[in-house]
Amino acid sequence: MPTKTKKIITLLLRTIKKWILFPIKLTKEYKAKAALPPLISHDASAVRAIGSAMHETLTNTMTPREQGLIDLIEKRRTYLLNSNAEIAVIDYGAGSPNANRSKEEMNKGIQSTELIANICRASKPAFWATFLFKLIQKLEPSSCVELGSCFGISAAYQAAALHINEKGTLVTLEGSPEIAKIAKETLESLNHHSTSVIIGEFNETFNGVLRSSSPIDFFFNDGHHDHDAVIKYFNEALPYLSDQAIIIFDDISWSAGMRKAWREIENDERVNVSIDFQSIGIALIGKDLPVKEAFRIPL
């Protein structure tokens, strides 16, 4: 089958899938909006900020400046999605939900060659990236760390928010050198110079970044999607977090192991407030927060 025909069929299938899922998406968003008032009216400012950020994301509330910055990032995403180039990849992660990789395989890394377009499809969708963008604007963190850069799309959203705030830095970590190279190109093309990309296996780079970035206000864990790894990086990060820190865990429903890890984090006595958005989970650590409180927002 000719390459052009394959692209047309793939695009058609994706369009059909979007139309099928559209009513489900609208229903979820309606239910999510209805569940937000307890967050928006919460006594703690950080919880209110999360509720407000999600409300603005769901209602697509955007200033011209915000929209302009996001449009530039999405233009970069489109460019990568249209690329026919291939790069060498080293995957230290869990692979897929059903891959069942051993710890030895993950430590060694799985090497392959992948299309840039296919890798880019794993980047955070615009909805969740916008949520991160809104969160950082409202929380105004000084030190941010992201575990898992991919091509720098989510990092660019976070960096754009820091640019609007006129304060704060972001360090993003990526294990695969060729992927990290493109992440750097993404951030440089968008003039986000307050963000640095650290290349290397997380086991070798994470603790150094924690020490140099401490105290960390905003930690986005979008890296190793494995139960043991998530718990490990959570425990390693805690001593380096600020008194008002927020931790975002991506893909908490990606696998049974990820869901188990999120439940353990929710129940951890060091976590004062947890918010389960189904796709991502947020844990808050803070002295001015309730002893224990959990929220569920159906998204």
C-alpha positions, -999 to 999 in steps of 0.1 A, spaced: 0 0 0 14 34 -9 26 56 19 2 84 10 -28 60 11 -17 47 45 -16 83 58 -51 90 45 -65 58 60 -48 66 94 -61 101 94 -96 89 85 -96 63 113 -85 89 138 -113 113 127 -139 86 131 -126 77 165 -128 114 176 -164 116 164 -173 84 183 -156 97 215 -169 133 213 -202 127 232 -184 108 259 -159 136 262 -187 162 265 -204 141 292 -172 138 312 -165 175 310 -200 183 322 -196 160 352 -162 174 359 -174 210 360 -202 200 384 -177 184 407 -153 214 409 -171 238 434 -156 221 465 -121 227 451 -128 263 439 -142 273 473 -117 254 494 -100 271 524 -65 263 510 -52 286 483 -34 258 465 -66 237 463 -85 267 450 -58 273 424 -62 237 411 -100 240 409 -97 273 391 -71 260 367 -93 231 358 -124 252 354 -105 276 330 -92 246 311 -126 230 307 -142 263 296 -113 272 274 -109 305 292 -79 321 275 -64 356 272 -50 367 238 -15 364 252 -21 329 266 -36 318 233 -7 332 213 18 313 234 -2 280 231 -6 285 193 32 286 189 36 253 209 8 236 190 25 247 157 56 230 169 36 199 178 20 198 143 55 201 127 67 170 147 35 150 139 41 156 102 77 145 103 87 114 83 121 111 100 132 83 122 154 85 153 172 60 176 153 55 209 164 41 242 133 33 264 140 28 301 103 27 309 76 1 312 68 2 274 31 -5 272 6 -14 299 9 -51 290 46 -53 282 56 -69 315 92 -57 312 116 -70 339 136 -45 361 167 -57 343 153 -48 309 142 -14 321 175 -7 337 193 -17 305 169 1 282 151 -11 251 167 2 219 147 7 187 142 31 158 109 51 158 92 76 136 93 111 152 56 114 144 47 83 164 68 94 194 52 128 194 17 112 197 28 102 232 32 139 242 6 153 266 -27 163 247 -34 200 245 -61 197 272 -38 184 299 -9 205 288 -32 236 291 -41 224 326 -4 224 335 0 258 319 -29 272 340 -17 255 372 17 271 370 3 305 363 -19 303 394 5 286 418 35 307 407 62 282 416 98 292 417 114 257 411 98 231 388 109 196 379 95 174 351 104 137 349 100 126 312 105 153 286 95 135 254 98 162 227 93 191 251 57 198 244 45 197 280 77 214 291 70 242 267 35 247 281 50 249 316 78 272 305 53 295 288 34 299 321 67 307 339 73 333 312 40 349 319 47 348 356 81 364 350 96 340 376 106 304 381 127 278 363 120 243 350 143 213 348 131 184 326 147 150 325 148 126 295 165 93 292 168 89 255 194 112 239 178 117 205 145 124 221 161 149 245 179 166 215 145 173 199 131 185 233 159 210 235 152 221 199 115 226 209 123 248 238 150 268 220 127 274 190 101 289 214 127 310 232 121 293 266 155 298 281 145 293 317 141 256 310 170 230 309 169 195 296 189 169 315 198 137 295 204 103 310 187 74 329 166 87 357 185 65 382 216 85 374 202 120 370 172 124 392 189 128 426 213 154 413 185 175 399 166 172 432 195 186 451 202 214 426 165 224 423 156 222 460 133 234 474 110 222 446 75 237 444 61 219 414 70 183 404 54 167 373 61 129 372 55 119 336 84 95 334 87 58 342 52 43 342 58 15 366 45 10 401 79 5 418 94 34 399 66 58 407 68 50 445 106 52 444 107 87 427 79 99 450 99 89 481 132 103 467 116 137 459 98 143 492 128 156 512 135 181 485 100 196 482 90 230 495 65 234 523 38 242 497 47 216 471 24 201 445 32 168 428 14 158 395 14 121 386 6 114 350 -13 83 336 -24 70 370 -50 48 352 -25 36 325 -21 2 341 -30 -18 372 4 -11 386 1 27 381 -34 27 397 -20 7 427 9 33 430 -16 62 430 -38 45 457 -7 41 479 3 78 474 -33 89 482 -32 70 514 3 81 524 3 100 556 27 126 542 1 136 516 -24 161 530 -47 165 499 -51 143 469 -71 150 438 -79 122 414 -87 134 378 -87 98 365 -60 105 340 -37 124 363 -34 125 401 -23 155 422 -8 153 457 -3 183 479 22 186 507 17 216 530 15 227 566 -16 248 560 -35 220 545 -61 197 562 -48 166 579 -63 143 551 -86 150 523 -93 133 490 -113 145 459 -125 126 428 -131 146 396 -145 123 368 -124 131 337 
